[in-house]
Amino acid sequence: MSAEIGIPPHLRITDGKNFRLSSIDTHDKLGREKLTSRTRIRDCVDRMAVLQGRLAAYASNGILVVLQGMDAAGKDGAVRHAFSGLNPAGVRVTSFKAPGPVEKRHDDLWRIHVAMPSRGEIGIFNRSHYEDVLIERVHPDMVRARGLDPDAPGFWENRLEDLRNFETYLTRQNILIVKLFLHISPQKQRKRLLKRLDQPEKRWKFDPSDLAERQLWPAYTQAYEEAIRATATPEAPWYIIPADRKWLTRVMVAEALLATLESLHLKEPSADFSPALKAAQEALLKDGRN
């Protein structure tokens, strides 16, 4: 029996109370088959391309896609495959690295706000504002280097509250937020890191620090769970995507964005001529006769 198209409800987290990553199987196929995954992605992209045009035409909403996950979870591949057919003029991908000297002198969300998509655009964050409650929580010395005190009472709870409030503000500004956690197992990550070392064209992606971060897997799991619990809301849900199978991850990412675009119910812009358009047409026709 074939699976239903779309994101299964149990992967869409709108209330993170008592949420555990262990409740989602990283290797689950969700009833899908690899052989049909490429066709499904093409179908999603074709439909998204149409809706992207309408999104730009109306320019009343923007969409922010947040991609988070451990190293080798497949974030780059998801961007390449799930968004490949969209008009690049209306898509902006931002990859957030460690804050530089200028960014460290500003508030946490300064560089995030600068990179936000405008209405009519789709923005993709490959890592995001959540790094401030993930990597910095696992490595609190990074916080101290910015002159802040991670040991202050309520420090992390306040940061999570700020993110939740920031996302509420964005939704009130007609920015829809799609937060995707690519949920990979440590065993699958190990295989993918080894593959990077085995293939010369992929070795540039390997960083020796990846091995040190692997040892902190339990700390990262706890940080992710607390972030999801605190910030999963109906207007800005988290999608937990099983990421041990790359083909499934890419289909689920495409379907999450397609579902978001479809939720706007964007109709084809009216083809009726306004007086101004009619005058422009007549001017062009006249110009062609001269």
N, C-alpha and C positions, 0 to 999 in steps of 0.2 A: 504494500500500500504506500503510495507516494506521500511525502510530507507536504504540509501546507506551505505555500509561499509566504514569506514574511518572517519577521523576528518572533520566535516563540515568546509568549507572555512572561515565562519565568526568567528570561534573560533581560527583561526590561525592569529595572529597579527604580521605583518611584518613592519608596519609603524604605530607607536603609536600616530600620530598627532590627537589631539582631542579625544583620546580614553576615554571612560567612562565604568566603571564596570557595571553600571546600564543598559548598553545596552545588557548585557548577563543575561538571566533568570537562576537563580541558581537552579530552580526546573524543568527546561526543560528536557524532556525525549528524545529529538532529534529524535523522531519517533521510538525509540528502545523499546524493551519489556524485562522485568526482566527475564522471563522464558527462553529466548534464550541467556542471557548474559553470563552464565557460559560456555556454549558451545563455544561461540565466544571467550572468554578469553582463553580457552584451545586451540582453533585453532591458536590464535595469539601466544601463548607461544610455541606451537609445531613448528610453522614456525620460531619464533625468535631463538629457540634452534639450528635449522639448520644453520641459518645465523650467530649466535654467533660463531659457530665452524669455519665458513669461515672467520669471522672477526679476530679470533685468528690465523688462518692459514696464512693469508696474512700479518697481523700485520702492515698494512699501515695506518689505521685509528683507532681512539678511539672515544667513545661516552660518553658524560656527560649528565646525566638527572638531572635537577634541579627541586625539588619539593618545592613549597612554598604555604602557605595558613594560614589562621587563625587557632588557636587551635581547634581541633576536626574536621578539614576539611577532614580528612581521609588519611593523608600522609602515616602513618604506614600500614594501610590496603592496600593501593595501592601497596606498596612495597611487601607485603606478597603475594598478589594475582596476580599482573601483571608480576612479575618477578620470580615466584615460580619455574618454570620449567627450568630456565637457569642454566648453569654450575656455581656453586658458585666459582670455581677457577678463573673464568674470570669476576666476578662481585664484585665490592667493594662498600659497603654502608657506607657513612660518615654522622653522625648526628652532626651538629655544635651547640654547646652550647655557653653560654657567654664566651668571651675570658678569659683565665687564666692569671696568672702573667707573664709567659714567652711570651705568645701571645701578651699581651698588649705592650710589649717592641719592637715588630716588626711592620712592616707596615701592613695595613689592609688585603692585599692579601697573606701574607706570609703563613698562615696556609691553605689557599685555594689551593695555588699552590702545596704545599706538598701532598695534598690529590687527585690531579688530576689523572684520569686514564691514563695509558700508551696506546700507540697504540696497538690495539688488545684486549683492555679491555673495559668494560662498567662500568662507575662510576655513582653512585646515590648519590646526595646530598639531604639529608632530612633536609631542611633549608640550607642556603648557603651564598655566598658572598653578597647576597641581604639583609641580616640582618643588614648590615652596613648602608643601606639607608632606612630601615624600622623601626625596633625596636629602633635603635639609633636615628633615626629622631624623633620618637614619644617621646623618653626619652633622650634628648640632654645632660643630666648630665652624661650619660655613655661616651659620647665623651669627655667632659671636664675632666673626671677622667683619660683619656689617654693623657692629656696634649695638646689637640687640641681645637680649638675654633669653635664651630658650628655656631656662629653668624657672622663669618667673611664673607665678601661679596663673593658670588659665591661658598661658601663651599659645599653645597649639589649638585649644578650643576656640580662642579668639580668631586665630588665622582661618580656621575652617568656617567660622561664622561670617568672616569677611568675604570668603569665596562664595558662600551661599547667598549673601546679600548682593554681591556683585552680579551674580548670575540672575537674580531676581530683577535687578535694575536693568540688565541687558534685555530680558524678555519683555519688560515694560517699554523698551525702546524698539520693539519688534525685531529683535535678534533671537532667532530660535537656536537652541543649543543642543547638540547631539554629542553626548559624552560616551566614548567607546573604550572599554578596558579590554585589551587583547590578553586573554587569560591562558598563559603557556605554563607547562609543567617544567620543573627543573631538569627532568630527564630529557625532554625534547630540546630545551635550550642547550644542554650539553652537546647533543648531536649537531645542532646548527652551528655552534661555535667551532666544533671540530671541522665541520664542512667548510667554514670560512678559512681555516688554516690549510685545508687540503686543496683549495682552489685558488690559484694565484690571483685571479681577477677579483676575488672577494677578500683577500687578506688585509686590504686597506681598512676594512670595516672592523677588524679585530683590534682591541685595545687590551694590553695586559691587565688593566684595572678591572676588566670584565670578570676576571677570575676572583678578584677580591670582593667584588660586589655579589658574586654568586654565594659567597660564604655568609652574606647578610640576608639571604632569602627570607628567613622567618621575620626579620625586622621589617623588610619591605612589605611582606604580606600583611603584617599588622597595620602598617601605615596606610596601605591601600584600603583595607577593610574599614578603618576609622574614617578615612576620607569619604568613602562611598556612603557609609552610614550617615555622615553629617551633611552631605550635599546632594543626596538623591531626592529629587522632588518631582511632582507631576509635570512642572513646566521645564525642568532641566534633569531628565532621568539619566541614569547610567545604564548602558547596555554592556553586559558581560559576555564577551564573544569567545567561545572555545577556540584556542589558537594553536593547538598541536597539529592541525591540518591546515596548511596554507590556503588551499582551494576553498575550504569552508569559511575561513576567516574573511577572505576577499568577497565572497558572496554575501555574507552577513553584513559587512561594512557597506556594500552597495545597497543592500535592501534597507538598512537603517536610514541612509540619506534619502533614498527614494520615498520611503514612508513619510519622512519629514516634509519633503517637497509636496507630496500629494496631500498632506494635511492642510496645506494652505488653500487648496481648491482653486488654483489659479486657472481661470478660463482664458481661452485664446483672446488676445486683445481685439477690440472691435475693429472691423474693416471699414466701417462707415467713414466717409470723407467729411471732415469738418470744412467750413468755408475756406480756412487757411490752406488746408491740403488741396482743395479743389483749385484754388488760385495758383498754388505752386505747380500743380500738374499742367494747368493751362499755360503757365509761363515757360515750362520746360518744352512743351509741345510747340509753342510759338518759336522758341529759341532754335528748335531743330529745323524749322522751316526756313529760317533766315540764312 
